[in-house]
Amino acid sequence: MAAWKGPRPPFVTALIHENDFARTGPASWTAVYYGPGEAHPPREPPFPLDAPDRSRPRPDEARERLWRAYEELVDFAAANLRVVTSEDIVAMAAEAAKN
């Protein structure tokens, strides 16, 4: 962010899914929609709802380390940034479109 030279503050997205804390590897649903192998080609319907889950449990130490990093991210954002939701962004875009 320190290198940002744009006319407005940048949008920064931090996307963390709840399963990322407990599991590692591909999300469990990906095997339903994407095939195995290096390229993971998209599957065609009907999708195999019993496809094996390719994710695995995260070790306790790694899970705790990730949780601490997430808490530090939230603390930093709350103290230093303007945190907004997607609804806020839509409202900001609508307001900008009026001007």
Backbone bond lengths (Angstrom), bond angles and torsions (degrees), N, CA, C in turn:
res aa  C-N    CA-C-N  psi(-1)  N-CA   C-N-CA  omega(-1)  CA-C   N-CA-C  phi
1 M - - - 1.444 - - 1.523 110.97 -
2 A 1.319 116.92 -28.49 1.463 119.75 -178.05 1.528 111.28 -64.15
3 A 1.330 117.85 -26.42 1.461 121.30 -178.78 1.527 112.81 -87.47
4 W 1.326 118.33 -2.98 1.464 122.09 -177.37 1.522 110.70 -61.77
5 K 1.334 116.71 129.96 1.462 121.63 -179.91 1.527 111.75 -121.99
6 G 1.316 117.88 10.58 1.458 121.56 -176.69 1.524 112.66 -71.90
7 P 1.349 116.56 167.81 1.458 121.22 -177.62 1.534 114.29 -74.19
8 R 1.313 117.65 -14.16 1.464 121.75 177.76 1.525 108.28 -132.12
9 P 1.313 118.84 162.68 1.465 120.12 176.20 1.533 110.49 -60.87
10 P 1.326 118.06 147.65 1.467 120.34 -178.87 1.530 111.48 -75.09
11 F 1.312 115.43 156.71 1.457 121.21 168.34 1.519 106.26 -91.27
12 V 1.305 117.18 132.48 1.460 122.58 177.56 1.519 106.87 -122.19
13 T 1.312 117.02 127.51 1.450 121.08 -178.09 1.527 109.55 -110.52
14 A 1.307 115.79 132.76 1.463 121.78 172.87 1.516 106.66 -121.24
15 L 1.305 116.78 104.78 1.462 122.00 -176.34 1.522 108.71 -106.03
16 I 1.308 115.59 112.49 1.460 120.88 178.98 1.521 107.41 -129.60
17 H 1.318 116.16 118.06 1.456 120.85 177.77 1.525 109.46 -84.20
18 E 1.318 116.32 148.80 1.469 119.44 -177.78 1.521 112.53 -60.32
19 N 1.341 117.68 -32.01 1.460 119.13 179.51 1.530 112.30 -70.52
20 D 1.352 117.39 -17.88 1.465 120.41 179.29 1.531 112.17 -64.66
21 F 1.328 117.29 -25.02 1.459 119.61 179.80 1.531 111.57 -72.75
22 A 1.307 116.83 -37.84 1.463 120.47 -173.10 1.521 114.24 -98.70
23 R 1.325 117.13 -24.68 1.460 120.42 -173.93 1.521 110.48 -124.20
24 T 1.321 116.20 157.10 1.458 122.47 175.01 1.523 108.29 -129.09
25 G 1.310 116.26 158.49 1.459 120.31 -175.81 1.513 109.93 94.98
26 P 1.328 116.95 -168.25 1.459 119.11 -178.04 1.535 111.11 -66.38
27 A 1.326 116.04 149.08 1.466 120.24 176.38 1.523 108.99 -58.71
28 S 1.324 117.14 146.08 1.463 121.36 -173.75 1.527 112.69 -58.21
29 W 1.329 118.21 -31.48 1.462 120.46 -177.69 1.522 113.12 -74.87
30 T 1.336 119.14 -16.19 1.466 119.81 -175.53 1.522 112.45 -64.08
31 A 1.337 117.79 -31.44 1.463 119.81 -179.92 1.527 111.39 -67.04
32 V 1.323 117.39 -23.73 1.465 121.02 177.52 1.531 109.95 -70.12
33 Y 1.328 116.50 -40.50 1.467 120.76 -173.25 1.520 114.73 -102.21
34 Y 1.332 117.48 -14.63 1.463 121.32 -178.49 1.520 109.61 -130.79
35 G 1.316 115.97 138.59 1.453 121.17 -178.24 1.512 112.83 -77.02
36 P 1.336 116.13 170.98 1.460 120.72 178.31 1.529 110.93 -75.73
37 G 1.292 115.51 174.23 1.455 120.29 177.78 1.506 112.24 103.85
38 E 1.310 114.98 172.79 1.467 122.08 -175.94 1.524 112.22 -61.36
39 A 1.344 117.69 -41.60 1.463 121.15 -175.00 1.528 112.74 -86.23
40 H 1.326 118.92 -16.78 1.469 123.16 -177.88 1.525 111.11 47.73
41 P 1.338 117.88 62.86 1.467 119.64 -177.79 1.531 111.20 -64.32
42 P 1.337 117.31 146.47 1.469 119.41 177.50 1.525 110.60 -62.63
43 R 1.319 115.99 141.21 1.468 121.00 176.22 1.526 109.12 -84.91
44 E 1.323 115.02 162.22 1.464 122.64 175.58 1.531 108.02 -105.03
45 P 1.336 117.35 148.38 1.471 119.59 174.73 1.521 109.98 -62.21
46 P 1.294 119.58 151.39 1.470 127.92 -1.11 1.533 109.76 -74.46
47 F 1.308 116.47 139.69 1.451 122.15 -176.79 1.518 110.82 -81.61
48 P 1.334 117.29 141.23 1.468 120.82 -179.76 1.534 111.31 -77.57
49 L 1.297 117.33 95.21 1.467 120.91 -177.24 1.520 112.69 -66.39
50 D 1.330 117.29 -13.65 1.462 120.66 177.34 1.531 112.18 -100.22
51 A 1.324 117.53 18.72 1.469 121.30 179.52 1.528 109.71 -59.04
52 P 1.327 117.49 141.68 1.471 119.50 -177.99 1.530 112.25 -67.47
53 D 1.300 115.43 141.30 1.470 122.72 178.40 1.523 107.65 -75.78
54 R 1.356 117.12 119.08 1.467 120.68 -178.99 1.531 112.34 -89.11
55 S 1.335 117.60 -2.64 1.464 119.25 176.91 1.530 109.18 -80.20
56 R 1.319 115.70 168.81 1.471 120.15 178.23 1.526 108.68 -142.88
57 P 1.315 116.97 155.86 1.470 119.04 -179.30 1.524 111.16 -60.92
58 R 1.312 115.64 141.37 1.459 121.54 175.95 1.529 107.82 -80.18
59 P 1.326 119.20 137.64 1.470 120.11 175.87 1.531 110.57 -59.93
60 D 1.331 116.66 149.73 1.471 121.59 -177.89 1.526 111.96 -52.07
61 E 1.326 117.57 -46.09 1.460 121.10 -177.92 1.534 111.34 -61.74
62 A 1.325 116.65 -42.98 1.465 120.68 179.16 1.525 110.54 -66.03
63 R 1.327 116.69 -39.47 1.467 120.49 179.09 1.528 110.61 -63.56
64 E 1.313 117.32 -43.00 1.471 121.27 178.35 1.525 111.47 -65.49
65 R 1.339 116.88 -40.44 1.465 121.17 178.67 1.534 110.22 -63.17
66 L 1.328 116.80 -41.59 1.460 121.42 178.81 1.532 110.49 -66.29
67 W 1.321 117.20 -41.48 1.463 120.94 179.06 1.529 110.94 -62.40
68 R 1.341 116.96 -42.85 1.471 120.39 178.21 1.532 110.74 -62.36
69 A 1.325 116.86 -42.83 1.468 120.43 178.96 1.528 110.22 -62.85
70 Y 1.329 117.33 -39.62 1.461 120.75 178.11 1.527 110.29 -63.56
71 E 1.325 117.22 -44.82 1.467 120.45 178.82 1.530 111.05 -61.82
72 E 1.328 117.68 -39.88 1.463 121.05 177.40 1.531 110.47 -64.13
73 L 1.329 117.22 -39.44 1.459 121.78 177.96 1.534 110.45 -61.89
74 V 1.320 116.73 -46.76 1.467 120.77 -179.96 1.525 110.38 -64.11
75 D 1.326 117.62 -44.15 1.467 121.02 178.97 1.530 111.18 -60.78
76 F 1.333 117.21 -44.98 1.463 121.23 179.74 1.520 110.40 -62.41
77 A 1.327 116.39 -47.11 1.458 120.09 -178.33 1.524 111.05 -61.75
78 A 1.310 116.87 -43.29 1.460 120.39 -179.46 1.529 111.40 -64.04
79 A 1.311 117.10 -35.06 1.470 121.00 -176.63 1.534 113.28 -85.37
80 N 1.334 117.99 -25.40 1.467 119.96 -169.55 1.523 116.32 -123.90
81 L 1.304 117.97 -13.04 1.458 120.60 -172.69 1.526 111.30 -127.09
82 R 1.308 115.78 165.14 1.466 120.30 171.03 1.518 106.29 -94.21
83 V 1.307 116.44 107.44 1.458 121.70 -177.52 1.526 108.52 -85.12
84 V 1.334 116.34 128.59 1.458 121.44 -179.42 1.525 110.20 -130.65
85 T 1.317 115.32 160.38 1.461 122.00 175.17 1.517 108.97 -100.90
86 S 1.316 116.66 174.16 1.464 119.57 177.15 1.525 110.49 -63.21
87 E 1.334 118.37 -33.95 1.468 120.62 175.91 1.528 110.47 -61.56
88 D 1.328 116.44 -41.00 1.466 120.30 177.70 1.523 110.92 -61.32
89 I 1.313 116.99 -41.97 1.473 121.31 -178.78 1.518 110.50 -64.62
90 V 1.331 117.29 -41.03 1.471 120.58 177.61 1.522 109.77 -61.95
91 A 1.330 116.82 -44.01 1.466 120.01 178.95 1.535 110.88 -64.10
92 M 1.324 117.41 -39.57 1.462 120.95 177.97 1.531 110.72 -63.11
93 A 1.344 116.36 -41.37 1.471 120.32 179.75 1.527 110.17 -66.47
94 A 1.331 117.45 -40.36 1.460 120.75 179.03 1.527 110.41 -63.91
95 E 1.318 117.01 -40.98 1.461 121.56 178.59 1.530 110.59 -65.43
96 A 1.320 116.95 -41.79 1.465 120.67 179.47 1.521 110.73 -65.68
97 A 1.332 117.33 -34.29 1.459 120.70 -179.44 1.522 111.48 -67.93
98 K 1.337 117.15 -27.52 1.472 120.93 177.86 1.512 111.77 -70.32
99 N 1.332 116.22 -29.45 1.478 121.03 -174.77 1.493 112.08 -88.86
